[in-house]
Amino acid sequence: MNRLIKKYNEFGKEGFIHGNRNRKPNSAFSDDINKRIIALYKNNGYIKANFGELS
């Protein structure tokens, strides 16, 4: 509790915001790869690929 009180006294409400907020994880895919995956999913018939029963 003392650390939280000290942080509040130093930074106010902003002291409670997590330090990694709005940062992209190192293990995240790049935006380019995400767009390519979505395009493949939409255009190449992978829409039913995640379902166990394919018609």
C-alpha positions as CSV (number, residue, x, y, z in Angstrom):
1,M,0.0,0.0,0.0
2,N,2.8,2.4,0.8
3,R,4.2,2.1,-2.7
4,L,0.8,2.9,-4.2
5,I,0.4,5.9,-1.9
6,K,3.9,7.2,-2.8
7,K,3.1,6.7,-6.5
8,Y,-0.2,8.6,-6.2
9,N,1.5,11.4,-4.4
10,E,4.2,11.6,-7.1
11,F,2.2,11.2,-10.3
12,G,-1.5,11.5,-9.3
13,K,-4.0,9.2,-11.0
14,E,-1.6,8.5,-13.9
15,G,0.7,6.7,-11.4
16,F,-1.8,3.8,-11.4
17,I,-1.6,3.2,-15.2
18,H,0.4,0.2,-16.2
19,G,3.8,0.9,-17.8
20,N,3.2,-1.4,-20.8
21,R,0.0,0.3,-21.7
22,N,-0.3,1.0,-25.5
23,R,2.8,-0.9,-26.3
24,K,2.8,-3.7,-28.9
25,P,4.2,-7.0,-27.6
26,N,7.4,-8.3,-29.1
27,S,5.8,-11.5,-30.1
28,A,2.9,-9.8,-32.0
29,F,2.7,-10.2,-35.8
30,S,3.4,-7.1,-37.9
31,D,0.5,-5.3,-39.5
32,D,1.6,-6.5,-42.9
33,I,1.4,-10.2,-41.9
34,N,-2.0,-9.6,-40.2
35,K,-3.4,-8.1,-43.4
36,R,-2.1,-11.0,-45.5
37,I,-3.6,-13.6,-43.1
38,I,-7.0,-11.8,-43.3
39,A,-6.8,-11.7,-47.1
40,L,-6.0,-15.4,-47.3
41,Y,-8.9,-16.2,-44.9
42,K,-11.4,-14.1,-46.9
43,N,-10.3,-14.9,-50.5
44,N,-9.1,-18.5,-50.5
45,G,-12.0,-20.4,-48.8
46,Y,-10.5,-20.7,-45.3
47,I,-13.6,-19.3,-43.7
48,K,-14.8,-22.8,-42.5
49,A,-11.2,-24.0,-41.6
50,N,-11.7,-23.5,-37.9
51,F,-14.9,-25.5,-37.6
52,G,-14.8,-29.2,-36.9
53,E,-17.7,-30.1,-39.2
54,L,-17.1,-29.0,-42.8
55,S,-20.0,-29.1,-45.2
